[in-house]
């Protein structure tokens, strides 16, 4: 057969391919907006778990206070809960139409990073992200346990959250002796390299996702899809450590930017993964979907409500004397969508 014949065949196959592509039914993705993605949401996006559920995500970054306002106003569909969850919990307790539908309360480690010349017993000031919040409570417990006499430096008002950069600048400028830092800031950020980790504070820390009540009522299938995607992220972390570490490295950015060698960053990912695995090992997964069960009075959920109820507390006792009722838990949490 001559070459002209084969060229005709190739052309016909190419045309058939194009026609098939154009006529093939397209899968429409529903768009959702999430404010302040957590690590679980990041993994769900990177691995395509949300896309598998037919969802396209638009991410909005904003403060915890602003994210709650945006959720109530319908400007975002979901809000990720991280270290500073108090505004969301407080709003729910005031009977606002918001529920937290995924909530993990694992044991996570925060590091106490100090100026190089200081030892734990010499500390006079410790900087923290927020005042009258979970982290404030953790530091008060730590100070009492170690019989320290220190001043806690935090934003002057309750609902203000210092950024990691602002907190590091306090340490770098010598305005505080030490800061309480998240694992990422302590282990990865180049500005804290050379500052020793004096101690570690391990306690229950929250992570989760909140949504408006009308979204739960009108679009329960979408909520189920989001929850399923996050559950896949949890499963990934607990069963595929090497893949998880690769995703952590991607989230942190290139080694050159972080002023670390590839080997150092890999070791950091190894350490951070062990902390992450421990955190999720105690996660509070509440109930089978649709099951008629009470919301469990989990240690972390109760503690967060106690902190919010205590308001402008200055002592551990002011927090721990707060009573958490089943009605309080039901105002804040709705775990019907979790398997």
ABEGO torsion letter per residue (X at the ends): XBAAAAAAAAAAAAAAAAAAAAABBBBBBBBBBBBGBBAAAAAAAAAGAAAAAGBBBBBBBBBAAAAAAAAAAGABABBBBBABAAAAAAAAAAGBBBBBABBBBBBBBBBBBBBAABBAAABABBBBABBGBAAAAAAAAAAAAAGBBBBBBBBABAABBBBAAAAAAAAAAGABABBBBBAAAAAABAAABGBBBABBBBBBBBBEBBBBAAAAAABAAAAAAAAAAAAAAAAAAAABAAAAAAAAAAAAEBAAAAGBBAAAAAAAAAAAAAAAAAAAAABBBABBBGBBBBBBBBAAAAAAAAAAAAEBBABAAAAAABBBBAAAAAAABBAAABX
